[in-house]
Amino acid sequence: MREWKSWNGLHRALRQRGLRGDYQKISMYRWRNSASPLLSLALPNNWFREIGLLDLTKYSVGIVSQFYERR
């Protein structure tokens, strides 16, 4: 988000992914906006896999994961 610096960069990324339309202007410097549906469209999970980041949901570590497995 910070690399885009403003909502213009976000809208450009959405257009590059083939998404057209009028989108709301959001601040790129507020942490709460990271949960915006627009960011999920601009940065899908496949993109993170392509750049080589690990998917932490595939690992079960610690007491909490063992608790959920028993249910």
KENULO-38474 format. One record per atom (N, C-alpha, C, O, CB): residue in three letters; x, y, z. Coordinates in steps of 0.02 Angstrom, whole numbers, plus 50000, padded with zeros to 5 digits. Glycine has a CB too. Layout:
N
AlaXYZ...
***
This chain:
71
Met500414994150000Met500005000050000Met500435006350000Met500295011149965Met499535000050060Arg500965006150039Arg501385012150043Arg501735013649977Arg501865019449962Arg501905011250098Glu501895008549939Glu502225009749875Glu501775013549826Glu502025017349784Glu502445003249843Trp501115012549832Trp500665016149787Trp500595023449807Trp500445027649765Trp499975012749788Lys500705025049870Lys500705031849897Lys500025035349897Lys499905039449941Lys501185035949859Ser499595033849850Ser498925036849850Ser498445031949818Ser498635026649793Ser498925043649812Trp497815033749818Trp497305029349791Trp497385028549715Trp497125023749687Trp496615032149807Asn497735033149682Asn497845032549610Asn498215026149592Asn498055022749543Asn498225038649583Gly498715024449631Gly499105018349619Gly498685012149628Gly498745007349590Gly499705018149665Leu498255012149679Leu497805006549691Leu497325005649632Leu497225000049608Leu497405007549755His497035011049609His496565010749552His496925008449489His496635004849448His496235017549541Arg497555010449480Arg497945008249423Arg498065000649426Arg498014997249375Arg498625011949420Ala498214998149485Ala498324990949494Ala497684987049480Ala497714981549451Ala498574989449565Leu497124989649500Leu496484986349486Leu496344986249411Leu496114981149385Leu495904989949523Arg496484991749376Arg496384991849303Arg496854987049268Arg496664984049218Arg496484998949276Gln497464986249293Gln497944981549263Gln497704974349270Gln497864970149228Gln498634982349294Arg497324972849322Arg497044966249332Arg496394965249294Arg496084959949298Arg496934964949406Gly496174970349256Gly495584969749215Gly494934971749249Gly494394970349223Gly495524962849190Leu494984974949306Leu494384977049343Leu494234984249327Leu494654988649338Leu494474976049419Arg493654985549302Arg493454992349283Arg492914994849330Arg492554990749360Arg493214992549209Gly492845001249336Gly492315004049376Gly492545010049415Gly493135011949413Gly492034998949422Asp492085012949452Asp492235018549495Asp492345015849565Asp491905012649593Asp491675023949494Tyr492925017149593Tyr493105014749660Tyr493175020549707Tyr493315026149686Tyr493755010649658Gln493065019249771Gln493135024449821Gln493865026049833Gln494305021849822Gln492785022449886Lys493995032049854Lys494675034249869Lys494815032549942Lys494455034749987Lys494775041949856Ile495345028749953Ile495535026950022Ile496245029150035Ile496645029849988Ile495445019350034Ser496405030050097Ser497075032150117Ser497545026150118Ser497365020950144Ser497065035650186Met498125026950089Met498615021450088Met499035021350151Met499455016850159Met499065022150026Tyr498945026150196Tyr499355026650256Tyr498985024450319Tyr499265025050374Tyr499605033650264Arg498375022150312Arg497995019950371Arg497955012350372Arg497755009250323Arg497285022950371Trp498145009450427Trp498185002250434Trp497494999050425Trp497444993550398Trp498485000350501Arg496975002250448Arg496304999250444Arg496074998250372Arg495644993950359Arg495795003650481Asn496355001950326Asn496165001250255Asn496484995050223Asn496314993450166Asn496365007350217Ser496924991650258Ser497224985650231Ser496704980050226Ser496814975150189Ser497814983350274Ala496154980650261Ala495614975650258Ala495104977450204Ala494584974150200Ala495274975050326Ser495244982350164Ser494774984550112Ser494694979150058Ser495194976150038Ser495004991150081Pro494094977950034Pro493994973249980Pro494364975249916Pro494544970949876Pro493254972549964Leu494484981649907Leu494864983949849Leu495574981149850Leu495834979349797Leu494874991549846Leu495874980849908Leu496554978249912Leu496564970649900Leu497054968049873Leu496864979849981Ser496044967249921Ser496004960049908Ser495954958649833Ser496194953549808Ser495404956949945Leu495634963149797Leu495594962549724Leu496254964249691Leu496454960949642Leu495034966949697Ala496594969349717Ala497224971549686Ala497794966749702Ala498244965849661Ala497394978549710Leu497784963749762Leu498324959249784Leu498024952549804Leu497964951249864Leu498734962349843Pro497844948349758Pro497534941849776Pro498054937049804Pro498664938149797Pro497204938649714Asn497824931749837Asn498264926849868Asn498724923549816Asn499294921849833Asn497864921549904Asn498494922649755Asn498924919749703Asn499544923949691Asn500084921149678Asn498534918949638Trp499484930449695Trp500064934849684Trp500594933649738Trp501194933549722Trp499844942249685Phe500384932649800Phe500864931349853Phe501214924649843Phe501814923949857Phe500514931449922Arg500854919649818Arg501164913149803Arg501664913849746Arg502194910649747Arg500624907949785Glu501494917849695Glu501944918749638Glu502604921849657Glu503124920149629Glu501604923149585Ile502594926349706Ile503224929549726Ile503604925449778Ile504134927449800Ile503094936449753Gly503324919649797Gly503694915049839Gly503584915549914Gly503994913049952Gly504384915749825Leu503054918849936Leu502924919250007Leu502574912950032Leu502194909849995Leu502494925450023Leu502704911050094Leu502394905150123Leu501674906450143Leu501504912050164Leu502794902750184Asp501254901350136Asp500574901650159Asp500544898750229Asp500574892750238Asp500084897950111Leu500484903050279Leu500524900850349Leu499914896850371Leu499934893650423Leu500594906850394Thr499374896950332Thr498784893050350Thr498894885550339Thr498504881550363Thr498184895350311Lys499424883750304Lys499554876650290Lys499984873450344Lys500114867350341Lys499894875950223Tyr500204877250393Tyr500634874650446Tyr500244874450511Tyr499904879250529Tyr501274878850453Ser500294868950547Ser499984868550612Ser500534868250665Ser500914863450668Ser499504862250618Val500564873350705Val501094873950755Val500774876350820Val500364880850821Val501654878850731Gly500974873250875Gly500774875750940Gly500134872850968Gly499824868550937Gly500714882950937Ile499944875351025Ile499374872851063Ile498714874751029Ile498254870651029Ile499394875551133Val498664880551002Val498034882850974Val497814878350916Val497224876550912Val498094890150950Ser498264876550871Ser498084872250815Ser497874865350840Ser497434862250810Ser498654871750766Gln498194862850893Gln498004856350920Gln497304856650951Gln496934851650949Gln498524853950972Phe497124862150981Phe496464863051010Phe495924862650956Phe495414859350967Phe496424869751046Tyr496034865850899Tyr495534865750846Tyr495484859050811Tyr494954857350784Tyr495684871150796Glu496014855150810Glu496004848550778Glu495564843650817Glu495274839150787Glu496704845750771Arg495514844550883Arg495124839850924Arg494374840950916Arg493994836350929Arg495314840650996Arg494164846650896Arg493444848150891Arg493124844450836Arg492524845150826Arg493324855350881
***
